[in-house]
Amino acid sequence: MSDTPDIKRLKGGRVECSVTFTEAEITPAEEKALHELSRDIELPGYRKGNVPMDQAKEKIDPQKLFEATVHHILPPAFERLIKDHDIKPIIHPRVEAVSREPLIIKIVFIERPEVKLKGVDKIKIEKKTPEVDDKEFQKMVDFMLDKHKVTTEVDREAKEGDLITMNFHGTDEANAEIEGIRTEGHQVEIGSKVLIPGFEDNLKGMKKGEEKSFTLTFPEKYHAEQLQNKPVTFHVTVVKIEEISKPELTDEFAKKELQSESVADFEKQMRESMQGQEMTMETQRRERVLMEELTKCTKVELAPELIDEETRQMVGEFEQQLSQQGMNMEQWMQASGKKPEEVVEEMKKQAEDRLVLRLGMQQLVEEKNIDITDEEMDQIVEGFLGQATPEQRKEVGAAYEKGAQAYEQLKWQKKVEKALAGLLE
């Protein structure tokens, strides 16, 4: 490699290095490449992998040989450039061959770009004290009582509040059955409003074994597009009518079924639980607003290569999420109607936002001199170990040893949390 590579430090943390390689560097790299590629060459009179290099070279695609040679010549070049020119890359470098004779390669490193925070100290996030709404509280009480409701089959006309078991199917205006609507043993509580408007009202007054047909129009914004604004005639047969009995909330019931000493104790616990949930939601809301404000305060120019790398990572993360749901990217795109380039473009915008926020948080931690002491980390790790089973403790302990990757990631996470908590005070 030339002793004087052309180094250009550009905006966005880009470091462009134009490197000319000497024959003394190219020859051994090409020999290694030839040796590897010749393993698959077969010639009469020679065992596979033992073909003379000069004859093997004639059989190898010149482009493949060139790429393999470059592959061998680059690692030491990366190492020397990083060391000699104090380059601190944050992603794998990009490589482009400029010339073959002489061999000139452009290597683009991406360092952490310059970040400026403007107006961070002026961020003020309103802190609300959420109260438990009485109507929501009553809904939760009713929900808890519903879990203990009992049903009794009755021989009478159906009315509001009854649980109906029915079979039904739907036909269109030409009296042809509509696919996907036929259902047997379907249950619905009259008045629950879980079915389309008008359906449950038509069940009132019906008796067990009775058949009835009625026509309703599906809502304009119904989830199944093929049924939106579509008139459908439903043909219903009532299989069973059950009367629902909900328990009365008494001290005895609270003690027996709700693990409380009394109604007052149950309601107190319920309000405290709901208040805790409201407080958690308020904290999450404030954190979201803080992230948005911090992003606005972060001034940074991102290198295209950095955005591309983050986009690829996000696409990979999304593919992994889909895989956990038993789906691949191709299936998801078919279901969503999106094209590959649309998905990448959407991810690209999200990648930019994620990079800006991450770099902003890094800068905030540095400017505020945020640190987590070894003692604090010991307590945090000890908390993890306390939650682990005896079988897991050894594995968890090894993962979070000081200096381990998981340990450093956790420490960084705690630094960020401490910095953000300071802005939320």
Order of alpha helices (4+ residues) and beta strands (2+ residues): beta-beta-alpha-alpha-alpha-beta-beta-beta-alpha-beta-beta-beta-alpha-beta-beta-alpha-alpha-beta-alpha-alpha-alpha-alpha-alpha-alpha
